[in-house]
Amino acid sequence: MFGIVMLLAAAAGWAGAPWWFPLLAGAALSIEGWWARLNITGRHRGLTWSNKITTYFITGVLSNICLAAASYGLGWLLRCYTFA
């Protein structure tokens, strides 16, 4: 799913989608990556949410947004060079 979201973000940049689209793509990447981890934490009583998990979650969300923004930016640059 990671590759699909990155390709969609690049295509959105090429198509001239609004600036907030990378935020949605980053959220989609974060949901996909953390869904299984959150399910495991909820099912097992011994696993609790800790400060370490919070740090990993926040840095993961920020890095996913940065990756989606980079992909969007590459699509936008491709559009600039294609239509120039």
N, CA, C and O atoms as a GROMACS GRO file, in nm:
protein
  336
    1MET      N    1   0.081  -0.119   0.000
    1MET     CA    2   0.000   0.000   0.000
    1MET      C    3   0.086   0.126   0.000
    1MET      O    4   0.044   0.230  -0.050
    2PHE      N    5   0.206   0.117   0.056
    2PHE     CA    6   0.296   0.231   0.062
    2PHE      C    7   0.323   0.287  -0.077
    2PHE      O    8   0.313   0.408  -0.100
    3GLY      N    9   0.358   0.198  -0.169
    3GLY     CA   10   0.388   0.241  -0.305
    3GLY      C   11   0.269   0.303  -0.376
    3GLY      O   12   0.285   0.400  -0.451
    4ILE      N   13   0.152   0.249  -0.351
    4ILE     CA   14   0.031   0.301  -0.414
    4ILE      C   15   0.003   0.443  -0.367
    4ILE      O   16  -0.029   0.532  -0.447
    5VAL      N   17   0.015   0.465  -0.235
    5VAL     CA   18  -0.010   0.599  -0.181
    5VAL      C   19   0.093   0.698  -0.232
    5VAL      O   20   0.060   0.812  -0.263
    6MET      N   21   0.219   0.656  -0.241
    6MET     CA   22   0.324   0.746  -0.291
    6MET      C   23   0.300   0.780  -0.438
    6MET      O   24   0.319   0.895  -0.478
    7LEU      N   25   0.260   0.682  -0.518
    7LEU     CA   26   0.229   0.710  -0.658
    7LEU      C   27   0.107   0.802  -0.671
    7LEU      O   28   0.105   0.890  -0.757
    8LEU      N   29   0.008   0.783  -0.587
    8LEU     CA   30  -0.109   0.870  -0.589
    8LEU      C   31  -0.072   1.013  -0.549
    8LEU      O   32  -0.124   1.109  -0.606
    9ALA      N   33   0.018   1.027  -0.451
    9ALA     CA   34   0.062   1.161  -0.411
    9ALA      C   35   0.139   1.229  -0.524
    9ALA      O   36   0.122   1.348  -0.548
   10ALA      N   37   0.225   1.154  -0.592
   10ALA     CA   38   0.299   1.210  -0.706
   10ALA      C   39   0.203   1.248  -0.819
   10ALA      O   40   0.219   1.352  -0.882
   11ALA      N   41   0.104   1.164  -0.845
   11ALA     CA   42   0.005   1.194  -0.949
   11ALA      C   43  -0.078   1.317  -0.911
   11ALA      O   44  -0.114   1.396  -0.998
   12ALA      N   45  -0.107   1.332  -0.783
   12ALA     CA   46  -0.181   1.450  -0.739
   12ALA      C   47  -0.098   1.576  -0.756
   12ALA      O   48  -0.150   1.681  -0.794
   13GLY      N   49   0.030   1.567  -0.729
   13GLY     CA   50   0.119   1.682  -0.752
   13GLY      C   51   0.126   1.717  -0.899
   13GLY      O   52   0.126   1.835  -0.935
   14TRP      N   53   0.132   1.616  -0.983
   14TRP     CA   54   0.136   1.640  -1.127
   14TRP      C   55   0.006   1.700  -1.177
   14TRP      O   56   0.006   1.784  -1.267
   15ALA      N   57  -0.106   1.657  -1.119
   15ALA     CA   58  -0.237   1.706  -1.161
   15ALA      C   59  -0.271   1.842  -1.102
   15ALA      O   60  -0.370   1.904  -1.142
   16GLY      N   61  -0.191   1.890  -1.007
   16GLY     CA   62  -0.217   2.021  -0.947
   16GLY      C   63  -0.319   2.017  -0.835
   16GLY      O   64  -0.396   2.112  -0.819
   17ALA      N   65  -0.320   1.911  -0.757
   17ALA     CA   66  -0.411   1.900  -0.644
   17ALA      C   67  -0.376   2.005  -0.538
   17ALA      O   68  -0.265   2.058  -0.539
   18PRO      N   69  -0.468   2.034  -0.447
   18PRO     CA   70  -0.442   2.135  -0.344
   18PRO      C   71  -0.322   2.098  -0.255
   18PRO      O   72  -0.279   1.983  -0.250
   19TRP      N   73  -0.270   2.198  -0.185
   19TRP     CA   74  -0.150   2.180  -0.102
   19TRP      C   75  -0.172   2.083   0.014
   19TRP      O   76  -0.075   2.026   0.063
   20TRP      N   77  -0.294   2.064   0.059
   20TRP     CA   78  -0.320   1.978   0.174
   20TRP      C   79  -0.328   1.830   0.138
   20TRP      O   80  -0.343   1.746   0.227
   21PHE      N   81  -0.317   1.797   0.013
   21PHE     CA   82  -0.324   1.656  -0.027
   21PHE      C   83  -0.213   1.571   0.035
   21PHE      O   84  -0.241   1.457   0.075
   22PRO      N   85  -0.089   1.619   0.046
   22PRO     CA   86   0.013   1.537   0.114
   22PRO      C   87  -0.021   1.504   0.260
   22PRO      O   88   0.022   1.402   0.312
   23LEU      N   89  -0.097   1.591   0.325
   23LEU     CA   90  -0.140   1.560   0.462
   23LEU      C   91  -0.232   1.438   0.464
   23LEU      O   92  -0.221   1.353   0.552
   24LEU      N   93  -0.322   1.431   0.367
   24LEU     CA   94  -0.410   1.314   0.357
   24LEU      C   95  -0.331   1.188   0.324
   24LEU      O   96  -0.356   1.081   0.380
   25ALA      N   97  -0.236   1.202   0.233
   25ALA     CA   98  -0.154   1.086   0.197
   25ALA      C   99  -0.070   1.039   0.316
   25ALA      O  100  -0.056   0.919   0.339
   26GLY      N  101  -0.015   1.134   0.392
   26GLY     CA  102   0.060   1.097   0.513
   26GLY      C  103  -0.028   1.030   0.617
   26GLY      O  104   0.016   0.937   0.685
   27ALA      N  105  -0.152   1.078   0.630
   27ALA     CA  106  -0.245   1.015   0.723
   27ALA      C  107  -0.279   0.874   0.678
   27ALA      O  108  -0.290   0.783   0.761
   28ALA      N  109  -0.296   0.854   0.549
   28ALA     CA  110  -0.325   0.720   0.497
   28ALA      C  111  -0.209   0.625   0.523
   28ALA      O  112  -0.230   0.510   0.560
   29LEU      N  113  -0.086   0.674   0.505
   29LEU     CA  114   0.030   0.590   0.534
   29LEU      C  115   0.039   0.557   0.682
   29LEU      O  116   0.073   0.444   0.719
   30SER      N  117   0.008   0.654   0.767
   30SER     CA  118   0.015   0.631   0.912
   30SER      C  119  -0.091   0.532   0.958
   30SER      O  120  -0.063   0.444   1.040
   31ILE      N  121  -0.211   0.546   0.907
   31ILE     CA  122  -0.318   0.455   0.946
   31ILE      C  123  -0.284   0.313   0.904
   31ILE      O  124  -0.303   0.218   0.979
   32GLU      N  125  -0.234   0.300   0.782
   32GLU     CA  126  -0.198   0.167   0.731
   32GLU      C  127  -0.088   0.105   0.815
   32GLU      O  128  -0.092  -0.015   0.844
   33GLY      N  129   0.010   0.183   0.855
   33GLY     CA  130   0.124   0.129   0.928
   33GLY      C  131   0.096   0.098   1.074
   33GLY      O  132   0.154   0.006   1.131
   34TRP      N  133   0.007   0.175   1.136
   34TRP     CA  134  -0.016   0.159   1.279
   34TRP      C  135  -0.140   0.080   1.313
   34TRP      O  136  -0.162   0.047   1.430
   35TRP      N  137  -0.222   0.047   1.217
   35TRP     CA  138  -0.347  -0.024   1.247
   35TRP      C  139  -0.320  -0.158   1.316
   35TRP      O  140  -0.385  -0.190   1.416
   36ALA      N  141  -0.228  -0.235   1.265
   36ALA     CA  142  -0.198  -0.366   1.324
   36ALA      C  143  -0.139  -0.350   1.464
   36ALA      O  144  -0.172  -0.427   1.554
   37ARG      N  145  -0.054  -0.251   1.482
   37ARG     CA  146   0.008  -0.231   1.614
   37ARG      C  147  -0.096  -0.191   1.718
   37ARG      O  148  -0.092  -0.239   1.832
   38LEU      N  149  -0.189  -0.106   1.680
   38LEU     CA  150  -0.292  -0.065   1.774
   38LEU      C  151  -0.387  -0.180   1.805
   38LEU      O  152  -0.436  -0.189   1.918
   39ASN      N  153  -0.414  -0.266   1.710
   39ASN     CA  154  -0.498  -0.383   1.736
   39ASN      C  155  -0.432  -0.477   1.836
   39ASN      O  156  -0.498  -0.529   1.925
   40ILE      N  157  -0.302  -0.499   1.820
   40ILE     CA  158  -0.231  -0.587   1.913
   40ILE      C  159  -0.230  -0.529   2.054
   40ILE      O  160  -0.250  -0.602   2.151
   41THR      N  161  -0.208  -0.398   2.065
   41THR     CA  162  -0.207  -0.333   2.196
   41THR      C  163  -0.343  -0.344   2.263
   41THR      O  164  -0.350  -0.362   2.384
   42GLY      N  165  -0.450  -0.332   2.187
   42GLY     CA  166  -0.584  -0.340   2.244
   42GLY      C  167  -0.625  -0.480   2.286
   42GLY      O  168  -0.707  -0.495   2.377
   43ARG      N  169  -0.570  -0.582   2.221
   43ARG     CA  170  -0.610  -0.721   2.252
   43ARG      C  171  -0.534  -0.781   2.368
   43ARG      O  172  -0.587  -0.865   2.440
   44HIS      N  173  -0.409  -0.739   2.389
   44HIS     CA  174  -0.327  -0.798   2.495
   44HIS      C  175  -0.322  -0.704   2.614
   44HIS      O  176  -0.287  -0.587   2.602
   45ARG      N  177  -0.358  -0.757   2.728
   45ARG     CA  178  -0.361  -0.676   2.850
   45ARG      C  179  -0.221  -0.635   2.897
   45ARG      O  180  -0.206  -0.532   2.962
   46GLY      N  181  -0.120  -0.715   2.865
   46GLY     CA  182   0.015  -0.685   2.912
   46GLY      C  183   0.082  -0.572   2.836
   46GLY      O  184   0.179  -0.513   2.884
   47LEU      N  185   0.032  -0.542   2.718
   47LEU     CA  186   0.089  -0.434   2.638
   47LEU      C  187   0.015  -0.304   2.667
   47LEU      O  188  -0.106  -0.296   2.648
   48THR      N  189   0.088  -0.206   2.712
   48THR     CA  190   0.026  -0.077   2.740
   48THR      C  191   0.089   0.031   2.652
   48THR      O  192   0.199   0.014   2.599
   49TRP      N  193   0.017   0.139   2.638
   49TRP     CA  194   0.068   0.252   2.560
   49TRP      C  195   0.170   0.326   2.646
   49TRP      O  196   0.138   0.368   2.758
   50SER      N  197   0.290   0.342   2.597
   50SER     CA  198   0.397   0.405   2.675
   50SER      C  199   0.448   0.530   2.605
   50SER      O  200   0.406   0.563   2.493
   51ASN      N  201   0.538   0.600   2.673
   51ASN     CA  202   0.600   0.718   2.613
   51ASN      C  203   0.683   0.682   2.491
   51ASN      O  204   0.692   0.759   2.395
   52LYS      N  205   0.743   0.565   2.494
   52LYS     CA  206   0.823   0.520   2.381
   52LYS      C  207   0.734   0.498   2.258
   52LYS      O  208   0.771   0.537   2.147
   53ILE      N  209   0.620   0.436   2.276
   53ILE     CA  210   0.527   0.413   2.166
   53ILE      C  211   0.474   0.547   2.113
   53ILE      O  212   0.457   0.564   1.993
   54THR      N  213   0.448   0.643   2.204
   54THR     CA  214   0.403   0.775   2.162
   54THR      C  215   0.508   0.844   2.077
   54THR      O  216   0.475   0.906   1.976
   55THR      N  217   0.634   0.834   2.117
   55THR     CA  218   0.743   0.893   2.039
   55THR      C  219   0.752   0.830   1.902
   55THR      O  220   0.766   0.900   1.802
   56TYR      N  221   0.745   0.698   1.895
   56TYR     CA  222   0.749   0.629   1.766
   56TYR      C  223   0.630   0.668   1.679
   56TYR      O  224   0.645   0.687   1.558
   57PHE      N  225   0.514   0.682   1.740
   57PHE     CA  226   0.395   0.717   1.664
   57PHE      C  227   0.407   0.857   1.603
   57PHE      O  228   0.379   0.876   1.485
   58ILE      N  229   0.450   0.955   1.684
   58ILE     CA  230   0.461   1.093   1.636
   58ILE      C  231   0.568   1.105   1.528
   58ILE      O  232   0.546   1.169   1.426
   59THR      N  233   0.685   1.043   1.551
   59THR     CA  234   0.789   1.051   1.448
   59THR      C  235   0.748   0.976   1.322
   59THR      O  236   0.785   1.016   1.212
   60GLY      N  237   0.672   0.869   1.336
   60GLY     CA  238   0.623   0.796   1.220
   60GLY      C  239   0.525   0.879   1.138
   60GLY      O  240   0.531   0.880   1.015
   61VAL      N  241   0.434   0.947   1.206
   61VAL     CA  242   0.337   1.032   1.137
   61VAL      C  243   0.409   1.146   1.065
   61VAL      O  244   0.379   1.174   0.948
   62LEU      N  245   0.502   1.211   1.133
   62LEU     CA  246   0.576   1.321   1.070
   62LEU      C  247   0.659   1.274   0.951
   62LEU      O  248   0.664   1.342   0.848
   63SER      N  249   0.723   1.159   0.963
   63SER     CA  250   0.802   1.109   0.851
   63SER      C  251   0.713   1.067   0.734
   63SER      O  252   0.751   1.085   0.618
   64ASN      N  253   0.596   1.012   0.762
   64ASN     CA  254   0.503   0.977   0.654
   64ASN      C  255   0.453   1.101   0.582
   64ASN      O  256   0.439   1.100   0.460
   65ILE      N  257   0.426   1.208   0.655
   65ILE     CA  258   0.383   1.333   0.592
   65ILE      C  259   0.496   1.390   0.507
   65ILE      O  260   0.472   1.441   0.398
   66CYS      N  261   0.620   1.383   0.557
   66CYS     CA  262   0.735   1.433   0.480
   66CYS      C  263   0.756   1.351   0.353
   66CYS      O  264   0.784   1.407   0.247
   67LEU      N  265   0.742   1.219   0.362
   67LEU     CA  266   0.756   1.136   0.242
   67LEU      C  267   0.646   1.165   0.140
   67LEU      O  268   0.672   1.172   0.020
   68ALA      N  269   0.524   1.182   0.188
   68ALA     CA  270   0.414   1.214   0.097
   68ALA      C  271   0.434   1.352   0.034
   68ALA      O  272   0.405   1.371  -0.084
   69ALA      N  273   0.483   1.448   0.113
   69ALA     CA  274   0.509   1.582   0.058
   69ALA      C  275   0.621   1.578  -0.044
   69ALA      O  276   0.615   1.649  -0.145
   70ALA      N  277   0.724   1.497  -0.022
   70ALA     CA  278   0.832   1.484  -0.119
   70ALA      C  279   0.781   1.421  -0.248
   70ALA      O  280   0.819   1.464  -0.357
   71SER      N  281   0.697   1.320  -0.237
   71SER     CA  282   0.640   1.259  -0.356
   71SER      C  283   0.551   1.357  -0.431
   71SER      O  284   0.556   1.364  -0.553
   72TYR      N  285   0.471   1.431  -0.358
   72TYR     CA  286   0.385   1.535  -0.418
   72TYR      C  287   0.471   1.640  -0.488
   72TYR      O  288   0.440   1.683  -0.599
   73GLY      N  289   0.578   1.681  -0.423
   73GLY     CA  290   0.668   1.780  -0.481
   73GLY      C  291   0.736   1.730  -0.608
   73GLY      O  292   0.753   1.806  -0.703
   74LEU      N  293   0.774   1.604  -0.609
   74LEU     CA  294   0.833   1.548  -0.731
   74LEU      C  295   0.732   1.546  -0.846
   74LEU      O  296   0.768   1.574  -0.960
   75GLY      N  297   0.609   1.513  -0.816
   75GLY     CA  298   0.505   1.517  -0.918
   75GLY      C  299   0.481   1.658  -0.968
   75GLY      O  300   0.460   1.680  -1.087
   76TRP      N  301   0.485   1.755  -0.877
   76TRP     CA  302   0.467   1.895  -0.915
   76TRP      C  303   0.583   1.943  -1.003
   76TRP      O  304   0.561   2.014  -1.101
   77LEU      N  305   0.707   1.903  -0.968
   77LEU     CA  306   0.822   1.940  -1.050
   77LEU      C  307   0.812   1.877  -1.189
   77LEU      O  308   0.845   1.941  -1.289
   78LEU      N  309   0.768   1.752  -1.195
   78LEU     CA  310   0.749   1.688  -1.323
   78LEU      C  311   0.647   1.762  -1.408
   78LEU      O  312   0.664   1.775  -1.530
   79ARG      N  313   0.542   1.811  -1.344
   79ARG     CA  314   0.442   1.889  -1.416
   79ARG      C  315   0.502   2.018  -1.469
   79ARG      O  316   0.475   2.057  -1.583
   80CYS      N  317   0.584   2.085  -1.388
   80CYS     CA  318   0.646   2.210  -1.432
   80CYS      C  319   0.735   2.189  -1.553
   80CYS      O  320   0.736   2.270  -1.646
   81TYR      N  321   0.810   2.079  -1.553
   81TYR     CA  322   0.900   2.052  -1.665
   81TYR      C  323   0.826   1.994  -1.787
   81TYR      O  324   0.872   2.008  -1.900
   82THR      N  325   0.713   1.931  -1.762
   82THR     CA  326   0.635   1.874  -1.871
   82THR      C  327   0.563   1.984  -1.950
   82THR      O  328   0.561   1.982  -2.074
   83PHE      N  329   0.505   2.077  -1.878
   83PHE     CA  330   0.426   2.182  -1.943
   83PHE      C  331   0.506   2.308  -1.974
   83PHE      O  332   0.450   2.404  -2.026
   84ALA      N  333   0.633   2.310  -1.944
   84ALA     CA  334   0.714   2.431  -1.968
   84ALA      C  335   0.757   2.443  -2.113
   84ALA      O  336   0.825   2.539  -2.149
   0.00000   0.00000   0.00000
